[in-house]
Amino acid sequence: MPQLIFRGIPAEGIRAISIPLVEEMAAICRCGTDNFTLECLHVTAIFDGKYTDSYPFIDVWWFERGDEIRDKMAEAIDRHVRSLGIPDLEISFRVGREDNFYMNGRRYGS
């Protein structure tokens, strides 16, 4: 955790920025790079009866770390993704509660 889920952004682009992005996010969160998961969803977008490009959107699932860290994370993600020539994107942070998170059937942190 954190897990970043990308939609509407080519997987090859995400692969290209993955190392510097994860390194920067790890520095911001003061954790190891192995804490991050990047996933690219392949979706089919439809508008007005036609196939269309999906709007670039990133869901970040994480344990809350406060406004300052969230702002720095959003800025880093935005900068790296827009370096791919993507002019606009949205980022949403979804907060998981540690007491609702299980790993291998055991409550996280127990």
BAFI-3210 file (N, C-alpha, C; in Angstrom, 3 decimals, decimal comma, padded with zeros to 6 digits):
// residues 110
n [1|2|3|4|5|6|7|8|9|10|11|12|13|14|15|16|17|18|19|20|21|22|23|24|25|26|27|28|29|30|31|32|33|34|35|36|37|38|39|40|41|42|43|44|45|46|47|48|49|50|51|52|53|54|55|56|57|58|59|60|61|62|63|64|65|66|67|68|69|70|71|72|73|74|75|76|77|78|79|80|81|82|83|84|85|86|87|88|89|90|91|92|93|94|95|96|97|98|99|100|101|102|103|104|105|106|107|108|109|110]
n.u [000,870|000,818|-001,514|-001,641|-003,944|-004,288|-006,146|-006,981|-004,470|-001,675|-000,187|002,512|003,555|003,199|004,904|007,320|007,674|007,662|009,801|011,205|008,937|007,935|010,175|010,258|007,756|008,131|010,113|008,671|006,694|008,258|009,035|009,720|010,352|009,115|006,628|004,737|002,265|001,633|-000,882|-002,353|-005,340|-007,163|-009,547|-012,723|-014,033|-017,095|-018,996|-021,798|-022,718|-020,427|-017,098|-014,541|-011,653|-010,563|-010,819|-007,915|-007,285|-006,477|-006,601|-005,733|-005,124|-004,738|-003,337|-004,266|-002,175|-002,119|-002,745|-000,500|001,358|-000,330|-000,843|001,761|002,195|000,174|001,074|003,536|002,726|001,062|002,936|004,801|003,139|002,040|004,346|004,431|003,163|000,513|-002,124|-004,133|-005,423|-006,984|-006,798|-007,609|-007,802|-008,255|-009,110|-008,007|-008,819|-006,659|-007,462|-009,292|-007,934|-006,472|-003,865|-002,863|-004,946|-004,798|-005,325|-004,070|-001,060|-001,266]
n.v [-001,157|002,174|001,735|002,316|002,831|002,975|004,469|004,986|005,721|004,897|001,687|001,315|003,871|004,231|002,220|003,347|005,570|004,465|003,713|006,197|007,535|005,862|005,853|008,562|008,814|007,013|008,345|010,604|009,447|008,246|005,484|002,143|001,329|-001,003|-000,966|-000,011|-000,431|-000,545|-000,438|-000,968|-000,417|-001,762|-000,389|-000,012|002,738|004,439|006,810|008,610|006,574|005,682|004,323|005,658|007,518|006,851|008,990|010,220|008,920|008,411|006,265|006,302|004,126|004,052|004,273|006,894|009,758|012,398|015,873|017,338|015,367|014,005|016,053|016,430|013,914|013,864|015,946|014,920|012,561|013,700|015,327|013,433|011,775|013,655|014,295|012,518|013,624|013,918|016,020|016,617|015,282|013,343|012,718|010,585|010,071|007,326|006,240|003,679|001,842|000,772|-001,205|-002,605|-003,986|-006,853|-009,245|-012,181|-013,425|-012,350|-009,680|-006,510|-005,405|-006,924]
n.w [000,000|-000,786|-003,538|-006,925|-009,432|-012,765|-015,372|-018,768|-019,592|-021,421|-020,960|-021,584|-021,250|-018,483|-017,582|-018,436|-016,752|-014,287|-012,482|-011,648|-010,641|-008,547|-006,878|-006,093|-004,815|-002,694|-001,265|-000,477|001,161|003,002|002,979|001,811|-001,669|-002,349|-001,247|-002,974|-005,510|-008,908|-011,280|-014,431|-015,888|-018,540|-020,393|-022,053|-023,386|-023,905|-025,603|-026,557|-028,220|-029,475|-029,591|-027,570|-026,408|-023,109|-020,306|-018,724|-015,597|-012,211|-009,550|-006,211|-003,739|-000,324|003,034|005,043|005,195|005,767|004,824|003,774|002,859|001,076|-000,797|-001,831|-002,940|-004,926|-006,570|-007,466|-008,830|-010,809|-012,212|-013,232|-014,838|-016,626|-017,970|-019,971|-022,059|-021,665|-021,369|-019,434|-016,381|-013,808|-010,303|-007,687|-004,255|-002,224|000,888|002,922|005,836|008,303|010,116|008,670|006,779|005,506|005,403|004,028|005,416|007,951|010,186|009,316|010,702|012,963]
ca.u [000,000|-000,270|-001,743|-002,094|-004,660|-004,320|-007,095|-006,871|-003,059|-001,059|000,664|003,924|003,912|003,314|006,156|008,456|007,857|007,428|010,922|011,358|007,718|007,896|011,259|009,853|006,670|008,704|010,786|007,630|006,011|009,285|008,898|010,429|009,692|008,335|005,300|003,871|001,776|001,099|-001,669|-002,951|-006,579|-007,502|-010,987|-013,347|-014,892|-018,131|-019,741|-022,678|-022,826|-019,155|-015,912|-013,756|-010,556|-010,929|-010,161|-006,852|-007,726|-005,652|-007,080|-004,670|-005,619|-003,669|-003,664|-004,125|-000,917|-002,273|-002,866|000,794|001,887|-001,247|-000,586|003,049|001,996|-000,611|001,935|004,526|002,026|000,649|004,116|005,360|002,207|001,934|005,592|004,184|002,418|-000,910|-002,350|-005,038|-005,734|-007,534|-006,278|-008,498|-007,242|-009,230|-008,456|-008,316|-008,571|-005,754|-008,156|-010,092|-007,002|-005,954|-002,826|-002,788|-005,963|-004,556|-005,510|-002,832|-000,446|-001,422]
ca.v [000,000|002,575|001,103|003,264|002,169|003,922|004,257|005,975|006,066|003,697|000,897|001,564|005,138|003,987|001,476|004,246|006,489|003,733|003,732|007,486|007,871|005,103|006,338|009,843|008,581|006,377|009,393|011,439|008,679|007,703|004,030|001,462|001,283|-002,236|-000,729|000,544|-001,270|000,211|-001,282|-000,266|-001,048|-001,586|-000,183|000,424|003,881|004,667|008,056|008,939|005,425|005,422|004,092|006,875|007,390|007,010|010,142|009,799|008,954|007,580|006,010|005,973|003,495|004,142|004,642|008,357|010,275|013,831|016,766|017,712|014,225|013,768|017,095|016,130|012,722|014,255|016,747|014,028|011,719|014,568|015,746|012,296|011,332|014,680|014,285|011,626|014,376|013,882|017,402|016,708|014,024|013,464|011,786|010,446|009,302|006,544|005,901|002,407|001,797|-000,339|-002,286|-003,338|-004,514|-008,164|-009,824|-013,614|-013,781|-011,743|-008,230|-005,771|-004,880|-007,806]
ca.w [000,000|-001,674|-004,826|-007,938|-010,510|-013,880|-016,476|-019,833|-019,767|-022,001|-020,064|-021,903|-020,605|-017,047|-017,403|-018,658|-015,614|-013,041|-011,523|-010,974|-009,902|-007,299|-006,015|-005,517|-003,861|-001,511|-000,498|000,113|002,207|003,895|003,036|000,733|-002,976|-002,449|-000,696|-004,017|-006,595|-010,041|-012,158|-015,564|-016,336|-019,944|-020,406|-023,286|-023,099|-024,905|-025,458|-027,680|-029,107|-030,163|-028,770|-027,414|-025,455|-021,706|-019,689|-017,808|-014,211|-011,341|-008,194|-005,263|-002,518|000,662|004,398|005,101|005,725|005,996|003,670|003,198|002,113|-000,049|-001,800|-002,474|-003,772|-006,099|-007,443|-008,085|-009,799|-011,916|-012,980|-013,970|-015,875|-017,666|-018,758|-021,103|-023,064|-021,315|-020,918|-018,290|-015,716|-012,462|-009,312|-006,536|-003,152|-001,474|002,150|003,560|007,277|008,596|010,822|007,687|005,793|005,895|004,567|004,298|006,384|009,260|010,247|009,103|011,912|014,149]
c.u [000,912|-000,306|-002,280|-002,710|-004,893|-005,369|-006,858|-005,452|-002,380|-000,096|002,149|004,405|004,093|004,601|007,352|008,719|007,861|008,574|011,080|010,125|007,692|009,002|010,879|008,734|007,181|009,415|009,755|006,992|006,967|009,087|009,663|009,634|008,825|006,946|004,282|003,509|001,204|000,355|-002,318|-004,187|-006,792|-009,025|-011,460|-014,319|-015,864|-018,816|-020,546|-022,711|-021,557|-018,070|-015,103|-012,603|-011,092|-010,160|-009,103|-007,251|-006,889|-006,314|-005,875|-005,339|-004,481|-004,227|-003,346|-002,826|-000,960|-002,233|-001,527|001,374|001,011|-001,017|000,716|002,932|001,251|000,248|002,934|003,872|001,654|001,837|004,672|004,437|002,100|003,224|005,469|003,432|000,918|-001,251|-003,201|-005,252|-006,332|-006,952|-007,259|-007,803|-008,375|-008,521|-008,961|-008,022|-007,718|-006,464|-009,100|-009,226|-006,394|-004,897|-002,679|-003,745|-005,798|-004,700|-004,148|-002,333|-000,587|-000,355]
c.v [001,214|001,786|002,172|002,486|003,213|003,503|005,355|006,459|004,804|003,002|001,150|002,879|004,971|003,231|002,406|005,169|005,765|003,840|005,097|007,898|007,159|005,561|007,653|009,653|007,936|007,403|010,281|010,735|008,097|006,202|003,433|001,461|000,035|-002,117|-000,327|-000,505|-000,351|-000,768|-000,431|-001,044|-000,745|-001,532|000,202|001,530|004,090|005,984|008,292|007,816|005,064|005,101|005,375|006,606|007,606|008,193|009,643|010,006|007,983|007,486|005,638|005,424|003,506|004,339|006,129|008,767|011,788|014,645|017,059|016,583|013,945|014,789|016,828|014,910|013,087|015,054|015,861|013,149|012,532|014,927|014,604|011,864|012,376|014,800|013,363|012,325|014,340|015,240|017,532|015,326|014,323|012,375|011,776|009,594|008,625|005,998|004,566|002,515|000,569|-001,496|-003,064|-004,013|-005,813|-008,625|-011,278|-014,022|-013,188|-010,247|-007,537|-005,224|-005,768|-008,880]
c.w [000,000|-002,989|-005,767|-009,083|-011,604|-014,898|-017,503|-020,085|-020,295|-021,025|-020,327|-021,274|-019,109|-016,750|-017,486|-017,467|-014,274|-012,033|-010,874|-010,175|-008,557|-006,351|-005,346|-004,494|-002,576|-000,638|000,207|001,305|003,241|004,116|001,860|-000,561|-003,129|-001,823|-001,763|-005,060|-007,663|-010,936|-013,235|-016,001|-017,810|-020,017|-021,805|-022,929|-024,254|-024,589|-026,730|-028,716|-029,848|-029,141|-028,737|-026,453|-024,039|-021,131|-018,703|-016,342|-013,399|-009,975|-007,343|-004,009|-001,512|002,051|004,510|005,786|005,933|004,711|002,992|002,348|000,897|-001,158|-002,552|-003,389|-005,051|-007,077|-008,169|-009,154|-011,029|-012,814|-013,827|-015,111|-016,982|-018,481|-019,964|-022,228|-022,833|-020,699|-019,659|-017,699|-014,363|-011,581|-008,143|-005,492|-002,402|-000,246|002,674|005,047|007,570|009,291|009,904|006,624|006,326|004,900|004,981|005,432|007,768|009,170|010,163|010,437|013,140|014,157]
res [m|p|q|l|i|f|r|g|i|p|a|e|g|i|r|a|i|s|i|p|l|v|e|e|m|a|a|i|c|r|c|g|t|d|n|f|t|l|e|c|l|h|v|t|a|i|f|d|g|k|y|t|d|s|y|p|f|i|d|v|w|w|f|e|r|g|d|e|i|r|d|k|m|a|e|a|i|d|r|h|v|r|s|l|g|i|p|d|l|e|i|s|f|r|v|g|r|e|d|n|f|y|m|n|g|r|r|y|g|s]
***
